[in-house]
């Protein structure tokens, strides 16, 4: 992990496309702004993990859905 120190108003650039700027700092919280192309998904980690969980759950049930569709076609 790369660890950087930045002040309010300063930013970092990732892969020439993504800019992360420190907007505000109050106590133990900071506010950041992220500029990224629309094709790049940007989520808080807890949201990203929930999306991954739901995607995996959908994949796990894909076989169940295929079997149900086959059964419905036979009837």
LOFI-929480 format. One record per residue: x, y, z of N, C-alpha, C, O in turn; residue number from 1. Coordinates in steps of 0.05 Angstrom, whole numbers, padded with zeros to 5 digits, always signed. Example, Ala and Ser with C-alpha at 12.3 -4.5 7.8 and 13.67 -1.06 7.14 Angstrom:
<atoms>
+--------+--------+--------+--------+---------+--------+--------+--------+--------+--------+--------+--------+-----+
:  neast : nnorth :    nup : caeast : canorth :   caup :  ceast : cnorth :    cup :  oeast : onorth :    oup : num :
+--------+--------+--------+--------+---------+--------+--------+--------+--------+--------+--------+--------+-----+
: +00264 : -00114 : +00156 : +00246 :  -00090 : +00156 : +00264 : -00066 : +00156 : +00285 : -00066 : +00169 :   1 :
: +00257 : -00045 : +00142 : +00273 :  -00021 : +00143 : +00258 : +00001 : +00157 : +00268 : +00023 : +00161 :   2 :
+--------+--------+--------+--------+---------+--------+--------+--------+--------+--------+--------+--------+-----+
</atoms>
This chain:
<atoms>
+--------+--------+--------+--------+---------+--------+--------+--------+--------+--------+--------+--------+-----+
:  neast : nnorth :    nup : caeast : canorth :   caup :  ceast : cnorth :    cup :  oeast : onorth :    oup : num :
+--------+--------+--------+--------+---------+--------+--------+--------+--------+--------+--------+--------+-----+
: +00017 : -00023 : +00000 : +00000 :  +00000 : +00000 : +00018 : +00025 : +00000 : +00037 : +00027 : +00015 :   1 :
: +00011 : +00043 : -00017 : +00025 :  +00069 : -00018 : +00011 : +00088 : +00001 : -00013 : +00091 : +00000 :   2 :
: +00026 : +00100 : +00019 : +00015 :  +00119 : +00038 : +00026 : +00147 : +00032 : +00051 : +00150 : +00031 :   3 :
: +00009 : +00166 : +00028 : +00016 :  +00193 : +00021 : +00005 : +00213 : +00041 : -00016 : +00207 : +00053 :   4 :
: +00018 : +00235 : +00045 : +00008 :  +00256 : +00062 : +00000 : +00279 : +00043 : +00015 : +00287 : +00026 :   5 :
: -00025 : +00289 : +00046 : -00035 :  +00310 : +00030 : -00049 : +00331 : +00048 : -00058 : +00324 : +00070 :   6 :
: -00050 : +00355 : +00039 : -00064 :  +00377 : +00053 : -00089 : +00384 : +00038 : -00092 : +00376 : +00014 :   7 :
: -00107 : +00398 : +00051 : -00131 :  +00407 : +00037 : -00123 : +00423 : +00012 : -00106 : +00440 : +00013 :   8 :
: -00137 : +00416 : -00010 : -00131 :  +00429 : -00036 : -00111 : +00413 : -00052 : -00109 : +00418 : -00076 :   9 :
: -00097 : +00395 : -00040 : -00077 :  +00379 : -00055 : -00091 : +00354 : -00065 : -00112 : +00346 : -00055 :  10 :
: -00079 : +00341 : -00085 : -00091 :  +00317 : -00097 : -00070 : +00297 : -00105 : -00046 : +00303 : -00104 :  11 :
: -00080 : +00274 : -00113 : -00063 :  +00254 : -00125 : -00076 : +00245 : -00151 : -00100 : +00247 : -00155 :  12 :
: -00060 : +00236 : -00170 : -00070 :  +00226 : -00196 : -00063 : +00197 : -00198 : -00041 : +00188 : -00192 :  13 :
: -00083 : +00182 : -00207 : -00080 :  +00153 : -00211 : -00083 : +00147 : -00241 : -00104 : +00153 : -00253 :  14 :
: -00063 : +00135 : -00252 : -00063 :  +00125 : -00280 : -00072 : +00147 : -00300 : -00087 : +00141 : -00319 :  15 :
: -00064 : +00171 : -00297 : -00069 :  +00193 : -00315 : -00099 : +00199 : -00319 : -00106 : +00216 : -00336 :  16 :
: -00117 : +00185 : -00305 : -00146 :  +00189 : -00310 : -00162 : +00196 : -00285 : -00183 : +00208 : -00287 :  17 :
: -00152 : +00189 : -00262 : -00167 :  +00192 : -00237 : -00153 : +00211 : -00219 : -00129 : +00208 : -00213 :  18 :
: -00167 : +00231 : -00209 : -00156 :  +00250 : -00191 : -00171 : +00249 : -00165 : -00196 : +00251 : -00164 :  19 :
: -00157 : +00247 : -00143 : -00168 :  +00247 : -00116 : -00158 : +00271 : -00102 : -00134 : +00274 : -00097 :  20 :
: -00177 : +00289 : -00094 : -00170 :  +00314 : -00081 : -00180 : +00315 : -00053 : -00202 : +00307 : -00047 :  21 :
: -00163 : +00326 : -00035 : -00172 :  +00330 : -00007 : -00188 : +00356 : -00007 : -00177 : +00377 : -00013 :  22 :
: -00213 : +00354 : +00000 : -00231 :  +00377 : +00000 : -00232 : +00391 : +00027 : -00232 : +00416 : +00029 :  23 :
: -00234 : +00375 : +00048 : -00238 :  +00386 : +00075 : -00227 : +00367 : +00096 : -00228 : +00343 : +00092 :  24 :
: -00218 : +00378 : +00118 : -00209 :  +00361 : +00140 : -00221 : +00373 : +00166 : -00216 : +00397 : +00173 :  25 :
: -00236 : +00357 : +00181 : -00247 :  +00365 : +00206 : -00243 : +00343 : +00227 : -00254 : +00321 : +00224 :  26 :
: -00227 : +00348 : +00246 : -00221 :  +00327 : +00267 : -00210 : +00302 : +00254 : -00189 : +00304 : +00240 :  27 :
: -00223 : +00279 : +00259 : -00212 :  +00254 : +00248 : -00225 : +00246 : +00222 : -00222 : +00223 : +00213 :  28 :
: -00240 : +00265 : +00209 : -00253 :  +00259 : +00183 : -00242 : +00277 : +00162 : -00235 : +00300 : +00166 :  29 :
: -00241 : +00266 : +00137 : -00233 :  +00282 : +00114 : -00255 : +00279 : +00093 : -00269 : +00259 : +00092 :  30 :
: -00258 : +00299 : +00076 : -00276 :  +00298 : +00054 : -00259 : +00298 : +00029 : -00241 : +00315 : +00025 :  31 :
: -00264 : +00278 : +00011 : -00248 :  +00276 : -00013 : -00266 : +00280 : -00037 : -00290 : +00273 : -00036 :  32 :
: -00255 : +00289 : -00059 : -00269 :  +00291 : -00084 : -00254 : +00273 : -00104 : -00230 : +00272 : -00104 :  33 :
: -00269 : +00259 : -00121 : -00257 :  +00241 : -00140 : -00267 : +00248 : -00168 : -00291 : +00248 : -00173 :  34 :
: -00248 : +00253 : -00186 : -00255 :  +00258 : -00214 : -00245 : +00233 : -00229 : -00221 : +00226 : -00229 :  35 :
: -00264 : +00220 : -00243 : -00257 :  +00196 : -00258 : -00275 : +00194 : -00282 : -00297 : +00204 : -00282 :  36 :
: -00266 : +00180 : -00303 : -00284 :  +00176 : -00326 : -00309 : +00161 : -00318 : -00309 : +00145 : -00299 :  37 :
: -00331 : +00165 : -00333 : -00356 :  +00152 : -00326 : -00354 : +00122 : -00327 : -00369 : +00108 : -00314 :  38 :
: -00336 : +00111 : -00343 : -00333 :  +00082 : -00345 : -00320 : +00070 : -00321 : -00320 : +00045 : -00318 :  39 :
: -00309 : +00086 : -00303 : -00296 :  +00077 : -00278 : -00316 : +00078 : -00255 : -00327 : +00099 : -00249 :  40 :
: -00321 : +00055 : -00243 : -00339 :  +00054 : -00220 : -00324 : +00063 : -00195 : -00301 : +00055 : -00190 :  41 :
: -00337 : +00081 : -00179 : -00325 :  +00091 : -00155 : -00346 : +00086 : -00133 : -00367 : +00098 : -00133 :  42 :
: -00339 : +00070 : -00113 : -00357 :  +00063 : -00091 : -00342 : +00063 : -00065 : -00318 : +00058 : -00064 :  43 :
: -00356 : +00069 : -00043 : -00344 :  +00065 : -00016 : -00340 : +00034 : -00014 : -00355 : +00019 : -00026 :  44 :
: -00320 : +00026 : +00001 : -00313 :  -00002 : +00003 : -00336 : -00019 : +00012 : -00341 : -00041 : +00001 :  45 :
: -00352 : -00010 : +00032 : -00374 :  -00026 : +00042 : -00395 : -00030 : +00020 : -00408 : -00051 : +00019 :  46 :
: -00399 : -00010 : +00003 : -00418 :  -00012 : -00019 : -00407 : -00032 : -00040 : -00422 : -00048 : -00051 :  47 :
: -00382 : -00029 : -00046 : -00369 :  -00047 : -00066 : -00371 : -00076 : -00057 : -00377 : -00094 : -00073 :  48 :
: -00366 : -00081 : -00031 : -00368 :  -00109 : -00021 : -00396 : -00119 : -00023 : -00400 : -00143 : -00029 :  49 :
: -00416 : -00102 : -00018 : -00444 :  -00111 : -00021 : -00451 : -00117 : -00050 : -00466 : -00136 : -00055 :  50 :
: -00442 : -00101 : -00068 : -00446 :  -00106 : -00097 : -00433 : -00133 : -00104 : -00446 : -00149 : -00118 :  51 :
: -00409 : -00138 : -00095 : -00396 :  -00164 : -00101 : -00411 : -00187 : -00089 : -00414 : -00208 : -00102 :  52 :
: -00422 : -00184 : -00065 : -00437 :  -00205 : -00052 : -00462 : -00211 : -00068 : -00469 : -00234 : -00073 :  53 :
: -00476 : -00190 : -00076 : -00501 :  -00194 : -00092 : -00495 : -00206 : -00119 : -00510 : -00223 : -00128 :  54 :
: -00473 : -00198 : -00132 : -00465 :  -00211 : -00157 : -00459 : -00240 : -00154 : -00467 : -00257 : -00170 :  55 :
: -00445 : -00247 : -00133 : -00438 :  -00275 : -00127 : -00463 : -00291 : -00122 : -00466 : -00314 : -00131 :  56 :
: -00482 : -00279 : -00107 : -00507 :  -00293 : -00101 : -00523 : -00298 : -00126 : -00535 : -00319 : -00130 :  57 :
: -00523 : -00279 : -00144 : -00537 :  -00282 : -00170 : -00524 : -00305 : -00186 : -00538 : -00321 : -00198 :  58 :
: -00497 : -00306 : -00186 : -00483 :  -00327 : -00200 : -00490 : -00355 : -00188 : -00493 : -00374 : -00202 :  59 :
: -00491 : -00355 : -00161 : -00497 :  -00381 : -00147 : -00525 : -00391 : -00155 : -00529 : -00415 : -00156 :  60 :
: -00543 : -00373 : -00160 : -00571 :  -00381 : -00166 : -00576 : -00384 : -00196 : -00598 : -00392 : -00204 :  61 :
: -00556 : -00378 : -00212 : -00559 :  -00379 : -00241 : -00566 : -00408 : -00249 : -00584 : -00412 : -00266 :  62 :
: -00554 : -00428 : -00237 : -00560 :  -00456 : -00244 : -00588 : -00463 : -00236 : -00601 : -00478 : -00251 :  63 :
: -00598 : -00453 : -00214 : -00626 :  -00458 : -00205 : -00645 : -00446 : -00225 : -00665 : -00459 : -00232 :  64 :
: -00639 : -00423 : -00235 : -00657 :  -00410 : -00255 : -00657 : -00425 : -00281 : -00679 : -00429 : -00293 :  65 :
: -00634 : -00435 : -00290 : -00632 :  -00450 : -00314 : -00649 : -00476 : -00312 : -00663 : -00483 : -00331 :  66 :
: -00647 : -00489 : -00289 : -00663 :  -00514 : -00285 : -00693 : -00508 : -00285 : -00708 : -00523 : -00296 :  67 :
: -00700 : -00486 : -00272 : -00728 :  -00478 : -00271 : -00739 : -00472 : -00299 : -00761 : -00480 : -00306 :  68 :
: -00723 : -00458 : -00315 : -00731 :  -00452 : -00343 : -00734 : -00477 : -00359 : -00753 : -00479 : -00375 :  69 :
: -00716 : -00496 : -00356 : -00718 :  -00521 : -00371 : -00743 : -00536 : -00363 : -00757 : -00547 : -00380 :  70 :
: -00749 : -00536 : -00337 : -00773 :  -00549 : -00327 : -00798 : -00536 : -00339 : -00817 : -00550 : -00347 :  71 :
: -00799 : -00510 : -00339 : -00822 :  -00495 : -00350 : -00826 : -00500 : -00379 : -00848 : -00502 : -00389 :  72 :
: -00804 : -00503 : -00394 : -00806 :  -00509 : -00423 : -00817 : -00536 : -00428 : -00831 : -00541 : -00448 :  73 :
: -00811 : -00555 : -00410 : -00822 :  -00583 : -00414 : -00851 : -00584 : -00408 : -00866 : -00600 : -00420 :  74 :
: -00861 : -00567 : -00390 : -00890 :  -00567 : -00382 : -00907 : -00554 : -00402 : -00931 : -00554 : -00399 :  75 :
+--------+--------+--------+--------+---------+--------+--------+--------+--------+--------+--------+--------+-----+
</atoms>
